[in-house]
Amino acid sequence: MSAIFDFASLITVLLLLICTCTYLRELRPAIFDGGKVLEPGQRILPREGMTGFCWKLSRIGERLSPYIGASCAVMAIHVLFLK
């Protein structure tokens, strides 16, 4: 069964994406910025497309890391023992 149709698999894939993007951003902080720099008068970098999506996932992983870690532990128990 595809991960799209099974809710538990969808949550597992989403958690793995969040953890992976957060880890990659820890290794290289500018990896999702695309080498762009702020222009004079510009407040934020435009984040669009796949790199913008990965940047948002990494921000979720940074800010909610205790909850993401607990969710990963719960999903690991679910996959190992209940499935």
Number of C-alpha atoms within 10 A of each C-alpha: 6 7 12 11 9 11 10 15 16 14 16 18 14 13 19 14 16 22 21 16 25 23 15 16 18 13 10 10 12 13 15 21 15 12 7 11 11 10 9 6 6 9 8 9 13 13 16 13 9 10 15 16 14 22 24 18 19 24 16 16 22 18 10 11 16 11 11 18 14 11 15 17 12 12 18 13 12 12 13 9 8 8 7
